[in-house]
Amino acid sequence: MVPNGEQLYFGDEAFINYEERGLKEACQSAFVLVAGGLGERLGYSGIKIALPSESTTGRCFLELYIRSILALQSASIDANKGEKEGCRIPLVIMTSDDTHLKTQELLRENNYFGMLNDQVLLLKQEKVPCLQDNEGRLALDPSDRYALLTKPHGHGDVHTLLFQSGLLSTWEKRGIKWVLFFQDTNGLLFKAIPASLGVSVTKDLDVNSLAVPRKAKEAIGGICRLTHENGTQIVINVEYNQLDPLLRANGQPDGDVNDATGYSPYPGNINQLIIKLGPYMEELARTKGAIKEFVNPKYKDASRRTFKSPTRLECMMQDYPFTLAPSAKVGFTVMDVWLAYAPVKNNPEDAAKVPKGNPSHSATTGEMAIYRANSLILKHVGVEIEGPKTATYNGQEVQVWPRIVWTPDWGITYSAVKRKVLGSCIISQNSTLVLNGKEIILDNVNLDGTLLVNAVNDAKVRLGSWRIRNSGWIIDPVDHENKRYPEEVRIRGFSIKKLDQKVVNIEEPGDFDLHQFS
């Protein structure tokens, strides 16, 4: 059945109200990042959270996430008018044997990106034995015939690890009410978090899955309402390769098809969950954190007798609702793709094979999505943004918007951005705008080139009637097979060539009213 959820539209009254509600509640939340994977599938040999989210600043995904949490923390303290002054939002990172030490190094080398050391905790996932055939025989490690071959058990292990860690009871004593789970390479996620949390609070949801409109048969799971033969129902993710046959087997001969909106009626699950802590603790106490397992072997041929490679039992984070009682409040929140979802998970070769019009989910498209989102956000608050140009990088046709990037504390919500944009501001398509600072006000700024503004936290900077014209920074195409460039550049198919820029550095607290500069 088609489920009922909350559809939000960026910038309208409902969205703003939910953002405000979520912002107040953010101080009573904890974040859990599932980050057990390397970037090999992307053509990147490091851990995925160390990959730059975009090339303009080079800010890696982990820094983006931590600074977003810190921005939420600060904004939540302000929204609660100082009542939550001691708020410290915790972050748990689930790692694996492949990523644990590298994640520790990334945090330590960067002073935890501004978080306190004890705000961040790493929980390492162990591996499970592999199966070599349909009879369930255990596979041996090719490099050691006296050892079993093992592989990760899936991101569903995060629930087991949290249960075993004892963290949940500690969080409950601290007054935490919500646990937000997210994955490792979606640079847009935190633009959707405040409003989604507001939905959870307002509707008192035990589980809230973040979702986006989804094209029929798109390779992303669909949120469905499943009805058991005994009449009980559950709102749950159904994997994309199972959804179409499930619908056909249950009275829908056309399967998964787009409706009049141009999208499937089953919204796309983006694997970001908001779970209410109290019921979560009760459920994990009952299940010991165990999540429904499955096996998904890849066969050599149609006989389905021989595996291409050994498989293993897996479990998925989003399958948590399967064990909940029918009385549990399970819902979802749908937001526009441009605002909430741009994962980086495919290498250039695979991305280039994706049919035109379908998302290729590469480092190229992930970066361009950040620029598009920031451009559209500014457009929503009244900035005149020149439209994008079409370009092709690594065989992928993309829309190139102005390269606009800001630190999360500048614009963690719609209202925060709107408050800092005044008058008539104009930004051309070939421009780059970088805002590093919490209180930077754009007032009648006309930009055709590159402008970087850096301001310390206690500085309030107003740029009044500025006209910036310079050669700026340009996107320079790169052959992804050219090994003279670093991996993180090659997998995007371009680098940033810095020709000219205007830089404003404010290094001390105070009010700075800067007028008529050109």
ABEGO torsion letter per residue (X at the ends): XBBBBBBBBBGBAAAAAAAAAAAAAAAABBBBBBBABBAAAAGBABBAAABBABAAAGBBAAAAAAAAAAAAAAAAAAAAGGAAAABBBBBBBBBBAAAAAAAAAAAAAAGGGGBBAAABBBBBBBBBBBBABAAGBBBBBAABAABBBBBBAEAAAAAAAAAAAGAAAAAAAAGBABBBBBBABBAAAAAAAAAAAAAAAAAGBABBBBBBBBBBGBBBBBBBBBBBAAGBBBBBBBBAAAAAAAAAAAGBAAEBBBBAAGBBABBBBAGBBBBBAAAAAAAAAAAGGBBBBBBBBBBABAAGABBABBBBBBBBAAAAAAABBAABBBBBBBBBAAAABBBBABBAAAAAABBBGBBAGBAAAAAAAAAAAAAAAAAAAGBBBBBBBBBBBGGBBBBBBBBBBBBAAABABAAAAAAABBEBBBBBAABBBBBBEABBBBBGBBBBEBBBBBBBAABBBBBBGBBBBBAEBBBBBBBAABAABBAAAAAAGBBBBBABBBBBBBABBEBBBBBGBX
